[in-house]
Amino acid sequence: MLYLLSFVLLVNAGVQANTPFIISSIDHDDIPPPPPVDKAAQYARYIVRNSDWCSLSHVSHQDDVTKGYPVSRVYSFSDGPFSNSSGIPYIYTTFEDGGARDLKTDVRSSITVSLAQGAFCDVRNLDPEDPRCPQVILTGDFEFLEKDSDEWKFGQNALFEKHPAMKTWPKSHKWMVSKLNIKFIELVDNVGGGKYPTVQEYFNASPEHPSAYHNKIPLTD
């Protein structure tokens, strides 16, 4: 029902049927090779950098059967323009969405990002739950950024570059740029259990050289 309503709202807002709804500007078949598995912080940054959607979890405060329960749904995100990865997941939200209203009430949240969303695991014949199919869980506090602040502009530019279709979304929804303030990180990228780089290690880690994201670099085994 939510997705049907969203579609109706888009149509009523004047979005034409032939509007190019581009899912993402990431080419998952040509992401750079991953860092070594012993570089946990860098690997976590690699997953965030080379993904375009996440599962955002929080506690429901809706007046229905979900109230008080943990809920999760998919959101598009970006951690920065291709030339300037920040490691911070930025999300486009609107209070038309109950999830955003929940997060205004209770900012505690968690984002899960998995390379199963692209070709990385498929070409290696890895099930999404296989620990060698990398995923990272970022836990922290959700924040709605101040409109037209420097960080708002940075986040919006990052989102529009990775998700061009966002530029066509109905302005009547009053979209907001939001982010997760990361407090805890769990990485699963190999057998042997989770890894827990600190937040400082995560942000100090250097993602792949920006030029790599514009080149055709084949996946490696």
Order of alpha helices (4+ residues) and beta strands (2+ residues): alpha-alpha-beta-beta-beta-alpha-beta-beta-alpha-beta-alpha
